[in-house]
């Protein structure tokens, strides 16, 4: 069985100061967030993932959302240049972590910006959201890094949510899950399954038909169970207050070891 590794990063004590762009700010319980993060990490381990903790970045409120700092494709780690300037120091520890795992490391350079939350991989197709946090130069640099490795890059306009993966993720067969009102151009996706809850648009593929998803989407969990999947719910309510979702909290690295 291929080894599966997931990068995670402990929440900063300043988590409650994290950026909010498309929703109203709510009070974040940092102690509860740490408990939820630990339960999330345990859910990964329970389903066969080795978790690798990136060194904490306590001065970076959003650093728990480690997915935004690096995009993996095959054995290449593309270190991002986050669209929010306040988040750019988050990449330092992540670069060290992926290099220690033997990845080939590339970077997004100025004037490019790219957030990992704007990148959805479905097989060798890489959808990249062009919106508030990812610019055209960032998309071009991602193409240059991954197309020579066999990727097909599809750019998706994003204006209604923070990141592309705030609106969609994909099931193991490539079907896209999402909410039509949150998408600029739903027709870009060949197979699309609307879900009844906003947080239901986010799943992490654990393997074996199991889907890690937010406990705040019980109707979607029921729908997916009816389709033969096995939902694994986790409570991430404190991260949802900061526009976070289950995909944001880890970087899954199965490609390296497949």
Secondary structure as the mmCIF struct_conf table of DSSP 4:
data_model
#
loop_
_struct_conf.conf_type_id
_struct_conf.id
_struct_conf.beg_label_comp_id
_struct_conf.beg_label_asym_id
_struct_conf.beg_label_seq_id
_struct_conf.end_label_comp_id
_struct_conf.end_label_asym_id
_struct_conf.end_label_seq_id
STRN STRN1 UNK A 5 UNK A 8
HELX_LH_PP_P HELX_LH_PP_P1 UNK A 10 UNK A 12
TURN_TY1_P TURN_TY1_P1 UNK A 13 UNK A 14
HELX_RH_3T_P HELX_RH_3T_P1 UNK A 15 UNK A 17
BEND BEND1 UNK A 21 UNK A 23
HELX_RH_AL_P HELX_RH_AL_P1 UNK A 30 UNK A 46
TURN_TY1_P TURN_TY1_P2 UNK A 47 UNK A 48
HELX_LH_PP_P HELX_LH_PP_P2 UNK A 49 UNK A 49
STRN STRN2 UNK A 50 UNK A 53
HELX_LH_PP_P HELX_LH_PP_P3 UNK A 54 UNK A 56
TURN_TY1_P TURN_TY1_P3 UNK A 58 UNK A 59
TURN_TY1_P TURN_TY1_P4 UNK A 61 UNK A 64
HELX_RH_3T_P HELX_RH_3T_P2 UNK A 66 UNK A 69
STRN STRN3 UNK A 70 UNK A 73
TURN_TY1_P TURN_TY1_P5 UNK A 74 UNK A 75
STRN STRN4 UNK A 76 UNK A 79
STRN STRN5 UNK A 81 UNK A 81
BEND BEND2 UNK A 83 UNK A 84
HELX_RH_3T_P HELX_RH_3T_P3 UNK A 85 UNK A 90
HELX_RH_AL_P HELX_RH_AL_P2 UNK A 91 UNK A 100
TURN_TY1_P TURN_TY1_P6 UNK A 101 UNK A 102
STRN STRN6 UNK A 104 UNK A 107
TURN_TY1_P TURN_TY1_P7 UNK A 110 UNK A 111
STRN STRN7 UNK A 114 UNK A 114
HELX_RH_3T_P HELX_RH_3T_P4 UNK A 116 UNK A 118
STRN STRN8 UNK A 119 UNK A 122
TURN_TY1_P TURN_TY1_P8 UNK A 123 UNK A 124
STRN STRN9 UNK A 125 UNK A 130
BEND BEND3 UNK A 131 UNK A 133
HELX_RH_AL_P HELX_RH_AL_P3 UNK A 136 UNK A 146
HELX_RH_3T_P HELX_RH_3T_P5 UNK A 147 UNK A 149
TURN_TY1_P TURN_TY1_P9 UNK A 150 UNK A 150
STRN STRN10 UNK A 152 UNK A 157
BEND BEND4 UNK A 160 UNK A 163
HELX_RH_3T_P HELX_RH_3T_P6 UNK A 164 UNK A 166
TURN_TY1_P TURN_TY1_P10 UNK A 167 UNK A 167
STRN STRN11 UNK A 168 UNK A 170
TURN_TY1_P TURN_TY1_P11 UNK A 172 UNK A 173
BEND BEND5 UNK A 174 UNK A 174
HELX_LH_PP_P HELX_LH_PP_P4 UNK A 175 UNK A 175
STRN STRN12 UNK A 176 UNK A 178
HELX_RH_3T_P HELX_RH_3T_P7 UNK A 180 UNK A 182
BEND BEND6 UNK A 184 UNK A 184
HELX_RH_3T_P HELX_RH_3T_P8 UNK A 186 UNK A 188
BEND BEND7 UNK A 189 UNK A 191
STRN STRN13 UNK A 192 UNK A 194
BEND BEND8 UNK A 196 UNK A 197
HELX_RH_3T_P HELX_RH_3T_P9 UNK A 198 UNK A 201
STRN STRN14 UNK A 204 UNK A 207
TURN_TY1_P TURN_TY1_P12 UNK A 208 UNK A 209
STRN STRN15 UNK A 210 UNK A 214
TURN_TY1_P TURN_TY1_P13 UNK A 215 UNK A 216
HELX_RH_AL_P HELX_RH_AL_P4 UNK A 218 UNK A 226
TURN_TY1_P TURN_TY1_P14 UNK A 227 UNK A 228
STRN STRN16 UNK A 230 UNK A 234
HELX_RH_AL_P HELX_RH_AL_P5 UNK A 237 UNK A 240
TURN_TY1_P TURN_TY1_P15 UNK A 241 UNK A 243
TURN_TY1_P TURN_TY1_P16 UNK A 246 UNK A 249
STRN STRN17 UNK A 251 UNK A 252
HELX_RH_3T_P HELX_RH_3T_P10 UNK A 254 UNK A 257
#
